[in-house]
Amino acid sequence: MRKVFIAVSSALAIVSALATVAPRPVQAQDEGWVVPQEERAKPNPVENTPEAIAAGKALFAKNCVMCHGESGKGDGPATQYVKPAPADITTAEAQGRMTDGEIFYKITVGKRPMPAMNRKMDETERWQVVHYVRTLRAP
């Protein structure tokens, strides 16, 4: 009886250990990304001007297109190597659900595999990217 108990206990320990390292199903980057409410509530302090949008577009091209794609659909050339792939940020659902503060937060802190951009872009530049991302909304 003792041998059965030890065998069962050992098997359960192995299964538990494997469950913690087993690969997870691939999901879109946006799924499960919880943004603090105070960050979601932040308004964009940068005036929405053609110049701000143009600056945001240039920054998006330099820092985001490789994964997010030129139109923001999550189909950039690096997605063949990046898992999970970025979510499509052009859909009405995504654009309607995410506040400016949420987009800014995600750009700022990142989430693996997306790097944080707070060292590559200053605060104003990140808000400019938010303005540009808003122009990507699918019709």
C-alpha positions as CSV (number, residue, x, y, z in Angstrom):
1,M,0.0,0.0,0.0
2,R,2.8,2.4,0.8
3,K,4.4,1.7,-2.6
4,V,1.1,2.6,-4.3
5,F,0.9,5.8,-2.3
6,I,4.4,6.8,-3.2
7,A,3.9,6.0,-6.9
8,V,0.7,8.0,-7.0
9,S,2.2,10.9,-5.2
10,S,5.2,10.9,-7.5
11,A,3.0,10.8,-10.6
12,L,0.9,13.7,-9.3
13,A,4.1,15.8,-8.6
14,I,5.4,15.1,-12.1
15,V,2.1,16.1,-13.7
16,S,1.9,19.3,-11.6
17,A,5.5,20.2,-12.6
18,L,4.8,19.6,-16.3
19,A,1.7,21.6,-16.2
20,T,3.6,24.7,-15.1
21,V,6.1,24.4,-18.0
22,A,3.8,23.0,-20.7
23,P,3.4,25.3,-23.7
24,R,0.3,27.4,-23.6
25,P,-2.0,27.8,-26.6
26,V,-1.0,30.7,-28.8
27,Q,-3.3,33.7,-28.4
28,A,-3.5,37.2,-29.7
29,Q,-1.3,39.6,-27.8
30,D,-4.2,41.6,-26.6
31,E,-6.0,38.7,-24.8
32,G,-5.6,38.8,-21.1
33,W,-3.8,42.1,-21.1
34,V,-5.2,43.8,-18.0
35,V,-4.5,47.6,-17.9
36,P,-5.0,49.4,-14.5
37,Q,-8.2,51.5,-14.5
38,E,-6.2,54.7,-13.6
39,E,-4.1,54.2,-16.8
40,R,-7.2,53.5,-18.9
41,A,-8.7,56.8,-17.7
42,K,-5.7,59.0,-18.8
43,P,-6.6,61.4,-21.5
44,N,-4.2,62.2,-24.4
45,P,-2.5,65.5,-23.5
46,V,-1.1,65.9,-27.0
47,E,-3.3,68.0,-29.3
48,N,-4.7,65.9,-32.2
49,T,-3.2,67.8,-35.1
50,P,-2.0,66.7,-38.6
51,E,1.6,67.2,-37.4
52,A,1.0,65.0,-34.3
53,I,-0.5,62.3,-36.5
54,A,2.4,62.5,-39.0
55,A,4.9,62.3,-36.2
56,G,3.1,59.3,-34.8
57,K,3.0,57.6,-38.2
58,A,6.8,58.0,-38.6
59,L,7.3,56.6,-35.1
60,F,4.9,53.7,-35.8
61,A,6.8,52.9,-39.0
62,K,10.2,52.9,-37.2
63,N,9.1,51.0,-34.0
64,C,5.9,49.0,-34.7
65,V,5.5,48.0,-38.3
66,M,7.7,44.9,-38.1
67,C,5.1,43.2,-35.9
68,H,1.9,45.2,-36.2
69,G,2.2,45.6,-40.0
70,E,1.8,48.8,-42.0
71,S,-2.0,49.0,-41.4
72,G,-2.0,47.7,-37.8
73,K,-3.6,44.3,-38.6
74,G,-0.9,42.4,-36.7
75,D,0.6,41.1,-40.0
76,G,4.1,42.5,-40.0
77,P,7.0,40.5,-41.4
78,A,8.3,39.6,-37.9
79,T,5.1,37.8,-36.9
80,Q,6.3,34.6,-38.4
81,Y,8.8,34.6,-35.6
82,V,6.8,36.3,-32.8
83,K,4.3,34.4,-30.7
84,P,1.8,35.4,-29.7
85,A,1.2,37.5,-32.8
86,P,0.0,41.1,-32.2
87,A,-3.8,41.6,-32.2
88,D,-5.4,43.5,-35.0
89,I,-5.7,47.0,-33.7
90,T,-7.8,48.3,-36.6
91,T,-11.1,46.6,-35.9
92,A,-14.0,48.6,-34.6
93,E,-14.1,46.3,-31.6
94,A,-10.5,46.9,-30.6
95,Q,-10.7,50.7,-31.4
96,G,-13.9,51.0,-29.4
97,R,-12.7,49.0,-26.4
98,M,-9.3,50.6,-25.9
99,T,-9.1,54.0,-24.5
100,D,-6.2,56.4,-25.4
101,G,-4.8,55.8,-22.0
102,E,-4.9,52.0,-22.5
103,I,-3.1,52.3,-25.8
104,F,-0.5,54.6,-24.3
105,Y,0.0,52.2,-21.4
106,K,0.5,49.2,-23.7
107,I,3.0,51.2,-25.8
108,T,4.8,52.3,-22.7
109,V,5.2,49.1,-20.7
110,G,4.9,46.5,-23.4
111,K,4.1,42.8,-22.8
112,R,6.2,40.0,-24.0
113,P,6.9,39.7,-26.8
114,M,6.2,43.4,-27.4
115,P,9.0,45.5,-25.9
116,A,8.3,48.5,-23.7
117,M,8.8,51.7,-25.7
118,N,9.4,54.1,-22.8
119,R,13.1,54.1,-23.5
120,K,12.8,54.4,-27.3
121,M,10.2,57.2,-27.4
122,D,9.5,60.0,-25.0
123,E,6.1,60.6,-23.5
124,T,5.0,63.0,-26.2
125,E,6.1,60.6,-29.0
126,R,4.1,57.8,-27.4
127,W,1.0,59.9,-27.3
128,Q,1.6,60.9,-30.9
129,V,1.6,57.2,-31.8
130,V,-1.8,56.9,-30.0
131,H,-3.2,59.5,-32.3
132,Y,-1.8,57.7,-35.3
133,V,-3.2,54.3,-34.1
134,R,-6.6,55.9,-34.0
135,T,-6.3,56.7,-37.7
136,L,-5.9,52.9,-38.5
137,R,-9.5,52.1,-37.6
138,A,-11.0,49.9,-40.3
139,P,-14.1,51.4,-42.1
